[in-house]
Amino acid sequence: MCGSSKFLNCTLCNNNGQQYGAAYVTSGTKEFINVTISDHSNPQGAIHVSDNQLLDLINCILWNEGNEIYYGTGGQSYVEVSYTDIRNGENGIHTNGNGTYNWGDGNIDQDPLFVGGEPFSYELSQDSPCIDAGTPDTTGLNLPATDLAGNQRIYNGRIDIGAYEYQGYGIDQPDTSFIHSLYLFQNTPNPFNNETEILLITADYERVENYTLSIYNTKGQLVRRYDGKTNDFWVKTKIVWDGTDEYGRQVAPGTYLISPEKNPKC
């Protein structure tokens, strides 16, 4: 990841790369907000920073084997960590003499207690220490209204740590089958000029109308949303995005994030 960018409501899990970690960030300024990185094992860190990287971690979960943040060569990097659950705490950060970091407010080192199960879910179970443990003030973070699963982003008055917001189910394993039965494929072409095709497949045909497909910019702002009922989602659905927003205006060139979600009205 080069240049300046922001990542929100993301998961980077079960990455089996042999080097540079689950996320390799180099040069420029990056913000990871409500990102979950877990089940990655690499001596060079779950996040590998190098080349004068400036990285800001807010409301994130880093729960992996080995190093969580690893500094590579190429200049002095700087990492700001706040309201983040990081395995081994500050001992999970290895600067290797190639930079510094600031251990800010609200950080914890506790098992996030993911829901787990089969298929494995990185949502939070009811006893997770990450619930209501995020930054008390989200002003300026430009978070979308929903989490990665399409649920209300701030529940019970304070944001959670991680990509998923606990919804107060009161049980250890809420029904996540709705989320995990949908498969989103890489859009093609990517990058694109005039339009791109987005393919999704689901076996959940009984509730397929309750899905939405949302497109966000890197600030976390909703650009376009396709509703399952209006757009006739079925077992195999192809969406053609022409690069316009909800009002038919052409969006600026850049990076956009595609997120399958549950209709927040359902």
Contacts in CASP RR format, 6 or more apart in sequence:
PFRMAT RR
TARGET T0000
AUTHOR 0000-0000-0000
METHOD contacts of the structure
MODEL  1
MCGSSKFLNCTLCNNNGQQYGAAYVTSGTKEFINVTISDHSNPQGAIHVS
DNQLLDLINCILWNEGNEIYYGTGGQSYVEVSYTDIRNGENGIHTNGNGT
YNWGDGNIDQDPLFVGGEPFSYELSQDSPCIDAGTPDTTGLNLPATDLAG
NQRIYNGRIDIGAYEYQGYGIDQPDTSFIHSLYLFQNTPNPFNNETEILL
ITADYERVENYTLSIYNTKGQLVRRYDGKTNDFWVKTKIVWDGTDEYGRQ
VAPGTYLISPEKNPKC
1 23 0 8 1.000
1 24 0 8 1.000
1 25 0 8 1.000
1 26 0 8 1.000
1 30 0 8 1.000
2 26 0 8 1.000
2 27 0 8 1.000
2 28 0 8 1.000
3 27 0 8 1.000
3 28 0 8 1.000
3 29 0 8 1.000
3 30 0 8 1.000
4 28 0 8 1.000
4 29 0 8 1.000
4 30 0 8 1.000
5 30 0 8 1.000
5 31 0 8 1.000
5 218 0 8 1.000
5 255 0 8 1.000
6 30 0 8 1.000
6 31 0 8 1.000
6 33 0 8 1.000
6 142 0 8 1.000
6 218 0 8 1.000
6 219 0 8 1.000
6 220 0 8 1.000
7 30 0 8 1.000
7 31 0 8 1.000
7 32 0 8 1.000
7 33 0 8 1.000
7 35 0 8 1.000
7 218 0 8 1.000
8 33 0 8 1.000
8 34 0 8 1.000
8 35 0 8 1.000
8 141 0 8 1.000
8 142 0 8 1.000
8 143 0 8 1.000
8 144 0 8 1.000
8 216 0 8 1.000
8 220 0 8 1.000
8 257 0 8 1.000
9 33 0 8 1.000
9 34 0 8 1.000
9 35 0 8 1.000
9 143 0 8 1.000
9 144 0 8 1.000
9 146 0 8 1.000
9 147 0 8 1.000
9 148 0 8 1.000
9 153 0 8 1.000
9 163 0 8 1.000
9 220 0 8 1.000
9 259 0 8 1.000
10 32 0 8 1.000
10 34 0 8 1.000
10 35 0 8 1.000
10 36 0 8 1.000
10 148 0 8 1.000
10 163 0 8 1.000
10 257 0 8 1.000
11 35 0 8 1.000
11 36 0 8 1.000
11 37 0 8 1.000
11 38 0 8 1.000
11 122 0 8 1.000
11 148 0 8 1.000
11 163 0 8 1.000
12 22 0 8 1.000
12 23 0 8 1.000
12 35 0 8 1.000
12 36 0 8 1.000
12 37 0 8 1.000
12 40 0 8 1.000
12 46 0 8 1.000
13 22 0 8 1.000
13 36 0 8 1.000
13 37 0 8 1.000
13 38 0 8 1.000
13 39 0 8 1.000
13 40 0 8 1.000
13 122 0 8 1.000
14 39 0 8 1.000
14 40 0 8 1.000
15 21 0 8 1.000
15 22 0 8 1.000
15 40 0 8 1.000
16 40 0 8 1.000
17 40 0 8 1.000
17 42 0 8 1.000
18 42 0 8 1.000
19 42 0 8 1.000
19 44 0 8 1.000
20 42 0 8 1.000
20 44 0 8 1.000
20 48 0 8 1.000
21 40 0 8 1.000
21 42 0 8 1.000
21 44 0 8 1.000
21 45 0 8 1.000
21 46 0 8 1.000
21 47 0 8 1.000
21 48 0 8 1.000
21 70 0 8 1.000
22 37 0 8 1.000
22 40 0 8 1.000
22 42 0 8 1.000
22 45 0 8 1.000
22 46 0 8 1.000
22 47 0 8 1.000
22 64 0 8 1.000
23 32 0 8 1.000
23 37 0 8 1.000
23 46 0 8 1.000
23 47 0 8 1.000
23 48 0 8 1.000
24 48 0 8 1.000
24 50 0 8 1.000
25 47 0 8 1.000
25 48 0 8 1.000
25 49 0 8 1.000
25 50 0 8 1.000
25 53 0 8 1.000
25 55 0 8 1.000
26 49 0 8 1.000
26 50 0 8 1.000
26 51 0 8 1.000
26 53 0 8 1.000
27 51 0 8 1.000
27 52 0 8 1.000
27 53 0 8 1.000
28 52 0 8 1.000
28 53 0 8 1.000
28 54 0 8 1.000
29 54 0 8 1.000
29 55 0 8 1.000
29 56 0 8 1.000
30 53 0 8 1.000
30 54 0 8 1.000
30 55 0 8 1.000
30 56 0 8 1.000
31 55 0 8 1.000
31 56 0 8 1.000
31 58 0 8 1.000
32 47 0 8 1.000
32 55 0 8 1.000
32 56 0 8 1.000
32 57 0 8 1.000
32 58 0 8 1.000
32 60 0 8 1.000
33 58 0 8 1.000
33 59 0 8 1.000
33 60 0 8 1.000
33 141 0 8 1.000
33 143 0 8 1.000
34 58 0 8 1.000
34 59 0 8 1.000
34 60 0 8 1.000
34 143 0 8 1.000
34 147 0 8 1.000
34 159 0 8 1.000
34 160 0 8 1.000
34 161 0 8 1.000
34 162 0 8 1.000
34 163 0 8 1.000
35 57 0 8 1.000
35 60 0 8 1.000
35 61 0 8 1.000
35 162 0 8 1.000
35 163 0 8 1.000
36 60 0 8 1.000
36 61 0 8 1.000
36 122 0 8 1.000
36 162 0 8 1.000
36 163 0 8 1.000
36 164 0 8 1.000
37 46 0 8 1.000
37 47 0 8 1.000
37 60 0 8 1.000
37 61 0 8 1.000
37 62 0 8 1.000
37 63 0 8 1.000
37 64 0 8 1.000
37 68 0 8 1.000
38 61 0 8 1.000
38 62 0 8 1.000
38 63 0 8 1.000
38 64 0 8 1.000
38 112 0 8 1.000
38 114 0 8 1.000
38 122 0 8 1.000
39 63 0 8 1.000
39 64 0 8 1.000
40 46 0 8 1.000
40 64 0 8 1.000
40 65 0 8 1.000
41 64 0 8 1.000
41 65 0 8 1.000
41 66 0 8 1.000
42 66 0 8 1.000
42 67 0 8 1.000
43 66 0 8 1.000
43 67 0 8 1.000
43 70 0 8 1.000
44 67 0 8 1.000
44 70 0 8 1.000
44 72 0 8 1.000
45 64 0 8 1.000
45 66 0 8 1.000
45 67 0 8 1.000
45 68 0 8 1.000
45 69 0 8 1.000
45 70 0 8 1.000
45 94 0 8 1.000
46 62 0 8 1.000
46 64 0 8 1.000
46 66 0 8 1.000
46 67 0 8 1.000
46 68 0 8 1.000
46 69 0 8 1.000
47 55 0 8 1.000
47 62 0 8 1.000
47 68 0 8 1.000
47 69 0 8 1.000
47 70 0 8 1.000
48 70 0 8 1.000
48 72 0 8 1.000
49 55 0 8 1.000
49 69 0 8 1.000
49 70 0 8 1.000
49 71 0 8 1.000
49 72 0 8 1.000
49 77 0 8 1.000
49 79 0 8 1.000
50 71 0 8 1.000
50 72 0 8 1.000
50 73 0 8 1.000
50 74 0 8 1.000
50 75 0 8 1.000
50 77 0 8 1.000
50 98 0 8 1.000
51 74 0 8 1.000
51 75 0 8 1.000
51 77 0 8 1.000
52 74 0 8 1.000
52 75 0 8 1.000
52 76 0 8 1.000
52 77 0 8 1.000
53 77 0 8 1.000
53 78 0 8 1.000
53 79 0 8 1.000
54 77 0 8 1.000
54 78 0 8 1.000
55 77 0 8 1.000
55 78 0 8 1.000
55 79 0 8 1.000
55 80 0 8 1.000
56 79 0 8 1.000
56 80 0 8 1.000
57 79 0 8 1.000
57 80 0 8 1.000
57 81 0 8 1.000
57 82 0 8 1.000
57 84 0 8 1.000
58 82 0 8 1.000
58 83 0 8 1.000
58 84 0 8 1.000
58 135 0 8 1.000
58 141 0 8 1.000
59 83 0 8 1.000
59 84 0 8 1.000
59 134 0 8 1.000
59 135 0 8 1.000
59 159 0 8 1.000
59 160 0 8 1.000
59 161 0 8 1.000
59 162 0 8 1.000
60 84 0 8 1.000
60 85 0 8 1.000
60 86 0 8 1.000
60 161 0 8 1.000
60 162 0 8 1.000
61 84 0 8 1.000
61 85 0 8 1.000
61 86 0 8 1.000
61 112 0 8 1.000
61 130 0 8 1.000
61 161 0 8 1.000
61 162 0 8 1.000
61 163 0 8 1.000
62 68 0 8 1.000
62 69 0 8 1.000
62 84 0 8 1.000
62 85 0 8 1.000
62 86 0 8 1.000
62 87 0 8 1.000
63 85 0 8 1.000
63 86 0 8 1.000
63 87 0 8 1.000
63 111 0 8 1.000
63 112 0 8 1.000
64 87 0 8 1.000
66 87 0 8 1.000
66 88 0 8 1.000
66 92 0 8 1.000
67 92 0 8 1.000
67 93 0 8 1.000
67 94 0 8 1.000
68 86 0 8 1.000
68 87 0 8 1.000
68 88 0 8 1.000
68 89 0 8 1.000
68 92 0 8 1.000
68 93 0 8 1.000
69 79 0 8 1.000
69 86 0 8 1.000
69 92 0 8 1.000
69 93 0 8 1.000
69 94 0 8 1.000
69 101 0 8 1.000
70 94 0 8 1.000
70 96 0 8 1.000
71 77 0 8 1.000
71 94 0 8 1.000
71 95 0 8 1.000
71 96 0 8 1.000
71 97 0 8 1.000
71 98 0 8 1.000
71 99 0 8 1.000
72 96 0 8 1.000
72 98 0 8 1.000
73 98 0 8 1.000
74 98 0 8 1.000
75 98 0 8 1.000
75 99 0 8 1.000
76 98 0 8 1.000
76 99 0 8 1.000
76 100 0 8 1.000
77 98 0 8 1.000
77 99 0 8 1.000
78 99 0 8 1.000
78 100 0 8 1.000
78 101 0 8 1.000
78 102 0 8 1.000
79 93 0 8 1.000
79 100 0 8 1.000
79 101 0 8 1.000
79 102 0 8 1.000
80 101 0 8 1.000
80 102 0 8 1.000
80 104 0 8 1.000
81 93 0 8 1.000
81 101 0 8 1.000
81 102 0 8 1.000
81 103 0 8 1.000
81 104 0 8 1.000
81 107 0 8 1.000
82 104 0 8 1.000
82 105 0 8 1.000
82 106 0 8 1.000
82 107 0 8 1.000
82 135 0 8 1.000
83 105 0 8 1.000
83 106 0 8 1.000
83 107 0 8 1.000
83 133 0 8 1.000
83 134 0 8 1.000
83 135 0 8 1.000
83 161 0 8 1.000
84 106 0 8 1.000
84 107 0 8 1.000
84 108 0 8 1.000
84 161 0 8 1.000
85 107 0 8 1.000
85 108 0 8 1.000
85 109 0 8 1.000
85 110 0 8 1.000
85 112 0 8 1.000
85 129 0 8 1.000
85 130 0 8 1.000
85 133 0 8 1.000
85 161 0 8 1.000
85 162 0 8 1.000
86 92 0 8 1.000
86 93 0 8 1.000
86 107 0 8 1.000
86 108 0 8 1.000
86 109 0 8 1.000
87 109 0 8 1.000
88 109 0 8 1.000
89 107 0 8 1.000
89 109 0 8 1.000
90 103 0 8 1.000
93 101 0 8 1.000
95 101 0 8 1.000
106 133 0 8 1.000
106 134 0 8 1.000
108 129 0 8 1.000
108 130 0 8 1.000
108 133 0 8 1.000
108 161 0 8 1.000
110 129 0 8 1.000
111 129 0 8 1.000
112 124 0 8 1.000
112 128 0 8 1.000
112 129 0 8 1.000
112 130 0 8 1.000
112 161 0 8 1.000
112 162 0 8 1.000
113 124 0 8 1.000
113 125 0 8 1.000
113 127 0 8 1.000
113 128 0 8 1.000
113 129 0 8 1.000
113 130 0 8 1.000
114 120 0 8 1.000
114 121 0 8 1.000
114 122 0 8 1.000
114 123 0 8 1.000
114 124 0 8 1.000
114 125 0 8 1.000
114 128 0 8 1.000
115 121 0 8 1.000
115 122 0 8 1.000
115 123 0 8 1.000
115 124 0 8 1.000
115 125 0 8 1.000
115 172 0 8 1.000
115 173 0 8 1.000
115 174 0 8 1.000
115 176 0 8 1.000
116 122 0 8 1.000
116 125 0 8 1.000
116 173 0 8 1.000
117 173 0 8 1.000
119 180 0 8 1.000
121 176 0 8 1.000
121 179 0 8 1.000
121 180 0 8 1.000
122 163 0 8 1.000
122 164 0 8 1.000
123 149 0 8 1.000
123 164 0 8 1.000
123 166 0 8 1.000
123 174 0 8 1.000
123 176 0 8 1.000
124 130 0 8 1.000
124 131 0 8 1.000
124 160 0 8 1.000
124 162 0 8 1.000
124 164 0 8 1.000
124 165 0 8 1.000
124 166 0 8 1.000
125 172 0 8 1.000
125 173 0 8 1.000
126 166 0 8 1.000
126 168 0 8 1.000
126 169 0 8 1.000
126 170 0 8 1.000
126 171 0 8 1.000
126 172 0 8 1.000
127 172 0 8 1.000
128 160 0 8 1.000
128 166 0 8 1.000
130 160 0 8 1.000
130 161 0 8 1.000
130 162 0 8 1.000
130 166 0 8 1.000
131 156 0 8 1.000
131 160 0 8 1.000
131 166 0 8 1.000
132 156 0 8 1.000
132 157 0 8 1.000
132 158 0 8 1.000
132 159 0 8 1.000
132 160 0 8 1.000
133 158 0 8 1.000
133 160 0 8 1.000
133 161 0 8 1.000
134 158 0 8 1.000
134 159 0 8 1.000
134 160 0 8 1.000
134 161 0 8 1.000
135 141 0 8 1.000
135 159 0 8 1.000
136 158 0 8 1.000
138 154 0 8 1.000
138 159 0 8 1.000
142 219 0 8 1.000
142 220 0 8 1.000
142 221 0 8 1.000
143 153 0 8 1.000
143 159 0 8 1.000
143 220 0 8 1.000
144 153 0 8 1.000
144 214 0 8 1.000
144 216 0 8 1.000
144 220 0 8 1.000
144 221 0 8 1.000
144 222 0 8 1.000
145 152 0 8 1.000
145 153 0 8 1.000
145 222 0 8 1.000
145 264 0 8 1.000
146 152 0 8 1.000
146 153 0 8 1.000
146 214 0 8 1.000
146 261 0 8 1.000
146 264 0 8 1.000
147 153 0 8 1.000
147 163 0 8 1.000
147 164 0 8 1.000
147 165 0 8 1.000
148 163 0 8 1.000
148 164 0 8 1.000
148 259 0 8 1.000
149 164 0 8 1.000
149 176 0 8 1.000
149 179 0 8 1.000
149 261 0 8 1.000
149 262 0 8 1.000
150 212 0 8 1.000
150 259 0 8 1.000
150 261 0 8 1.000
150 262 0 8 1.000
150 264 0 8 1.000
151 164 0 8 1.000
151 165 0 8 1.000
151 167 0 8 1.000
151 262 0 8 1.000
151 264 0 8 1.000
152 165 0 8 1.000
152 167 0 8 1.000
152 264 0 8 1.000
153 159 0 8 1.000
153 165 0 8 1.000
154 165 0 8 1.000
155 165 0 8 1.000
155 166 0 8 1.000
155 167 0 8 1.000
155 168 0 8 1.000
156 168 0 8 1.000
159 165 0 8 1.000
160 166 0 8 1.000
167 174 0 8 1.000
177 204 0 8 1.000
178 204 0 8 1.000
178 207 0 8 1.000
178 210 0 8 1.000
178 262 0 8 1.000
179 262 0 8 1.000
181 202 0 8 1.000
181 203 0 8 1.000
181 204 0 8 1.000
182 200 0 8 1.000
182 201 0 8 1.000
182 202 0 8 1.000
182 204 0 8 1.000
182 211 0 8 1.000
182 260 0 8 1.000
183 200 0 8 1.000
183 201 0 8 1.000
183 202 0 8 1.000
184 198 0 8 1.000
184 199 0 8 1.000
184 200 0 8 1.000
184 213 0 8 1.000
184 258 0 8 1.000
184 260 0 8 1.000
185 198 0 8 1.000
185 199 0 8 1.000
185 200 0 8 1.000
185 201 0 8 1.000
187 196 0 8 1.000
187 197 0 8 1.000
187 198 0 8 1.000
187 199 0 8 1.000
187 241 0 8 1.000
187 258 0 8 1.000
188 196 0 8 1.000
188 197 0 8 1.000
189 196 0 8 1.000
190 196 0 8 1.000
194 242 0 8 1.000
194 243 0 8 1.000
195 240 0 8 1.000
195 241 0 8 1.000
195 242 0 8 1.000
195 243 0 8 1.000
196 240 0 8 1.000
196 241 0 8 1.000
196 243 0 8 1.000
197 238 0 8 1.000
197 239 0 8 1.000
197 240 0 8 1.000
198 213 0 8 1.000
198 238 0 8 1.000
198 239 0 8 1.000
198 240 0 8 1.000
198 241 0 8 1.000
198 258 0 8 1.000
199 236 0 8 1.000
199 237 0 8 1.000
199 238 0 8 1.000
199 239 0 8 1.000
200 211 0 8 1.000
200 213 0 8 1.000
200 233 0 8 1.000
200 236 0 8 1.000
200 237 0 8 1.000
200 239 0 8 1.000
200 260 0 8 1.000
201 235 0 8 1.000
201 236 0 8 1.000
201 237 0 8 1.000
202 208 0 8 1.000
202 211 0 8 1.000
202 233 0 8 1.000
202 235 0 8 1.000
202 237 0 8 1.000
203 235 0 8 1.000
205 234 0 8 1.000
205 235 0 8 1.000
208 228 0 8 1.000
208 233 0 8 1.000
208 234 0 8 1.000
208 235 0 8 1.000
208 237 0 8 1.000
209 228 0 8 1.000
209 229 0 8 1.000
209 233 0 8 1.000
210 228 0 8 1.000
210 229 0 8 1.000
210 262 0 8 1.000
210 263 0 8 1.000
210 266 0 8 1.000
211 228 0 8 1.000
211 233 0 8 1.000
211 260 0 8 1.000
211 261 0 8 1.000
211 262 0 8 1.000
211 263 0 8 1.000
212 225 0 8 1.000
212 226 0 8 1.000
212 227 0 8 1.000
212 228 0 8 1.000
212 260 0 8 1.000
212 261 0 8 1.000
212 262 0 8 1.000
212 263 0 8 1.000
212 264 0 8 1.000
213 225 0 8 1.000
213 226 0 8 1.000
213 228 0 8 1.000
213 231 0 8 1.000
213 239 0 8 1.000
213 258 0 8 1.000
213 259 0 8 1.000
213 260 0 8 1.000
213 261 0 8 1.000
214 222 0 8 1.000
214 224 0 8 1.000
214 225 0 8 1.000
214 226 0 8 1.000
214 258 0 8 1.000
214 259 0 8 1.000
214 260 0 8 1.000
214 261 0 8 1.000
215 222 0 8 1.000
215 223 0 8 1.000
215 224 0 8 1.000
215 225 0 8 1.000
215 241 0 8 1.000
215 256 0 8 1.000
215 257 0 8 1.000
215 258 0 8 1.000
215 259 0 8 1.000
216 222 0 8 1.000
216 223 0 8 1.000
216 256 0 8 1.000
216 257 0 8 1.000
216 259 0 8 1.000
217 223 0 8 1.000
217 251 0 8 1.000
217 254 0 8 1.000
217 255 0 8 1.000
217 256 0 8 1.000
217 257 0 8 1.000
218 254 0 8 1.000
218 255 0 8 1.000
218 256 0 8 1.000
218 257 0 8 1.000
220 257 0 8 1.000
222 246 0 8 1.000
223 245 0 8 1.000
223 246 0 8 1.000
223 251 0 8 1.000
223 256 0 8 1.000
224 241 0 8 1.000
224 243 0 8 1.000
224 244 0 8 1.000
224 245 0 8 1.000
224 246 0 8 1.000
225 246 0 8 1.000
226 239 0 8 1.000
227 263 0 8 1.000
228 263 0 8 1.000
231 237 0 8 1.000
231 239 0 8 1.000
243 250 0 8 1.000
243 251 0 8 1.000
244 250 0 8 1.000
244 251 0 8 1.000
245 251 0 8 1.000
END
